[in-house]
Amino acid sequence: MIHARRGSIVNIASMAGFHYTVNHVAYAVAKAGVVALTRDVGYEAAPHGVRVNAVAPGPIAAPTSSARERDILETLGNAVPLGGCADPQDIADAVAYLASDRARYIVGTTLMVAGGADLRVS
């Protein structure tokens, strides 16, 4: 990408990288690292025409066979201001946008795709 003087990298972070996550400190720290990596590498790569960004999903509705997991997703979805959990396609659309030329002037940014769930967490 640097040789071609263009390109886009989209990392996957998480809302947990910005907000306290009960009993998931290792996950939260790892995702906060992805956010910092995105910002720092974005800064270093930008002069070479390479954009680095990230998407930080909130709760995602994924097929699950466990009643417990369905209950957890329902509880999480009830706390989301837009209601429910994101579909995997919502995350894919955000990644596709950041990777596209339509986002040509966005670099070092983490796009929260959480239906507003991040607005209610302190």
The 8 nearest C-alpha neighbors of each residue, nearest first, counted from 0:
[[1, 3, 6, 2, 5, 4, 49, 48],
 [0, 2, 4, 3, 47, 5, 49, 48],
 [1, 3, 0, 4, 5, 47, 48, 6],
 [2, 4, 0, 1, 5, 6, 48, 47],
 [5, 3, 48, 1, 47, 2, 0, 49],
 [6, 4, 48, 49, 3, 0, 1, 47],
 [5, 7, 49, 0, 50, 48, 8, 4],
 [6, 8, 50, 98, 49, 51, 9, 5],
 [7, 9, 51, 50, 52, 10, 98, 6],
 [10, 8, 53, 52, 51, 94, 98, 7],
 [9, 11, 53, 52, 12, 54, 8, 37],
 [10, 12, 54, 53, 55, 9, 13, 33],
 [11, 13, 55, 30, 33, 54, 53, 34],
 [14, 12, 55, 15, 56, 16, 30, 57],
 [13, 15, 57, 16, 55, 17, 56, 18],
 [16, 14, 27, 13, 18, 17, 20, 19],
 [15, 17, 31, 30, 27, 14, 13, 18],
 [18, 16, 15, 14, 31, 19, 13, 27],
 [19, 17, 15, 16, 20, 14, 120, 121],
 [18, 20, 15, 21, 17, 27, 121, 120],
 [19, 21, 23, 15, 18, 22, 27, 24],
 [20, 22, 23, 19, 24, 27, 15, 18],
 [23, 21, 24, 20, 25, 26, 19, 27],
 [24, 22, 26, 21, 20, 25, 27, 15],
 [23, 25, 27, 26, 22, 28, 20, 21],
 [26, 24, 28, 27, 23, 29, 22, 30],
 [27, 25, 29, 23, 24, 28, 30, 15],
 [28, 26, 16, 15, 24, 30, 29, 25],
 [29, 27, 31, 25, 30, 26, 24, 32],
 [30, 28, 32, 26, 27, 31, 25, 33],
 [29, 31, 16, 33, 12, 32, 27, 28],
 [32, 30, 16, 34, 28, 33, 29, 27],
 [31, 33, 29, 35, 30, 34, 36, 28],
 [32, 34, 30, 36, 31, 35, 12, 37],
 [33, 35, 31, 37, 32, 36, 12, 38],
 [36, 34, 32, 38, 37, 33, 39, 31],
 [37, 35, 33, 39, 34, 38, 40, 32],
 [38, 36, 34, 35, 107, 40, 41, 52],
 [37, 39, 107, 41, 35, 36, 40, 42],
 [40, 38, 42, 36, 41, 37, 35, 43],
 [39, 41, 43, 42, 37, 36, 38, 44],
 [42, 40, 107, 51, 38, 44, 39, 43],
 [41, 43, 39, 40, 45, 44, 38, 107],
 [42, 44, 40, 41, 45, 39, 46, 47],
 [43, 45, 41, 49, 47, 42, 46, 40],
 [44, 46, 49, 48, 47, 42, 50, 43],
 [47, 45, 48, 44, 43, 49, 42, 4],
 [48, 46, 45, 4, 44, 1, 49, 5],
 [49, 47, 5, 4, 45, 46, 50, 6],
 [50, 48, 6, 5, 45, 44, 47, 7],
 [49, 51, 7, 106, 45, 41, 8, 6],
 [52, 50, 41, 8, 106, 107, 7, 37],
 [53, 51, 9, 108, 107, 37, 106, 109],
 [54, 52, 10, 109, 9, 11, 110, 12],
 [53, 55, 110, 11, 109, 12, 111, 56],
 [56, 54, 13, 12, 111, 14, 110, 112],
 [57, 55, 112, 13, 113, 14, 111, 54],
 [56, 58, 113, 14, 112, 59, 13, 55],
 [57, 59, 84, 85, 56, 75, 113, 60],
 [60, 58, 85, 84, 86, 61, 57, 87],
 [61, 59, 84, 86, 85, 72, 58, 62],
 [60, 62, 59, 63, 87, 86, 72, 85],
 [63, 61, 60, 64, 69, 65, 68, 59],
 [64, 62, 65, 61, 68, 69, 66, 60],
 [63, 65, 66, 62, 68, 69, 67, 61],
 [64, 66, 68, 67, 63, 69, 70, 62],
 [65, 67, 69, 68, 70, 64, 63, 71],
 [66, 68, 70, 65, 69, 71, 72, 64],
 [67, 69, 71, 65, 70, 66, 72, 63],
 [70, 68, 66, 72, 67, 71, 73, 65],
 [71, 69, 73, 67, 68, 72, 66, 74],
 [70, 72, 68, 74, 73, 69, 75, 67],
 [73, 71, 75, 69, 74, 70, 76, 68],
 [72, 74, 76, 70, 71, 75, 69, 77],
 [75, 73, 71, 77, 72, 76, 70, 78],
 [76, 74, 72, 78, 77, 73, 71, 58],
 [83, 77, 75, 84, 73, 79, 78, 74],
 [76, 78, 74, 75, 79, 83, 82, 73],
 [77, 79, 76, 75, 80, 116, 74, 82],
 [78, 80, 116, 82, 76, 81, 77, 114],
 [81, 79, 82, 115, 116, 114, 78, 77],
 [82, 80, 114, 79, 115, 83, 116, 84],
 [83, 81, 79, 80, 76, 77, 84, 114],
 [82, 84, 76, 77, 79, 85, 81, 73],
 [83, 85, 76, 59, 58, 60, 86, 82],
 [86, 84, 59, 60, 89, 58, 87, 83],
 [85, 87, 88, 89, 60, 59, 84, 90],
 [86, 88, 90, 89, 91, 85, 59, 60],
 [89, 87, 91, 86, 90, 92, 85, 93],
 [90, 88, 92, 86, 87, 91, 85, 93],
 [89, 91, 93, 88, 87, 92, 94, 56],
 [90, 92, 88, 94, 93, 89, 95, 87],
 [93, 91, 95, 89, 90, 94, 88, 96],
 [92, 94, 96, 90, 95, 91, 97, 89],
 [95, 93, 91, 97, 96, 92, 98, 90],
 [96, 94, 92, 98, 93, 97, 99, 91],
 [97, 95, 93, 99, 98, 94, 92, 102],
 [96, 98, 94, 102, 99, 95, 93, 9],
 [99, 97, 95, 7, 96, 94, 9, 8],
 [100, 98, 96, 101, 97, 102, 95, 103],
 [99, 101, 103, 102, 98, 97, 96, 104],
 [100, 102, 99, 103, 96, 97, 104, 98],
 [103, 101, 100, 97, 105, 104, 99, 96],
 [104, 102, 100, 101, 105, 99, 50, 106],
 [103, 105, 102, 106, 101, 50, 100, 97],
 [106, 104, 102, 103, 108, 107, 50, 52],
 [105, 107, 50, 108, 51, 52, 41, 104],
 [108, 106, 38, 41, 52, 37, 51, 42],
 [109, 107, 52, 106, 110, 53, 38, 105],
 [108, 110, 53, 54, 52, 111, 55, 34],
 [109, 111, 54, 55, 53, 108, 112, 93],
 [110, 112, 55, 113, 54, 56, 109, 14],
 [113, 111, 56, 55, 114, 57, 110, 90],
 [112, 114, 57, 115, 116, 56, 111, 117],
 [115, 113, 81, 116, 79, 112, 80, 82],
 [114, 116, 118, 117, 113, 80, 79, 81],
 [117, 115, 79, 113, 118, 114, 119, 80],
 [116, 118, 115, 120, 119, 113, 14, 57],
 [119, 117, 115, 116, 120, 121, 80, 114],
 [120, 118, 117, 116, 121, 115, 79, 78],
 [121, 119, 117, 118, 18, 116, 19, 17],
 [120, 119, 18, 19, 118, 117, 17, 20]]
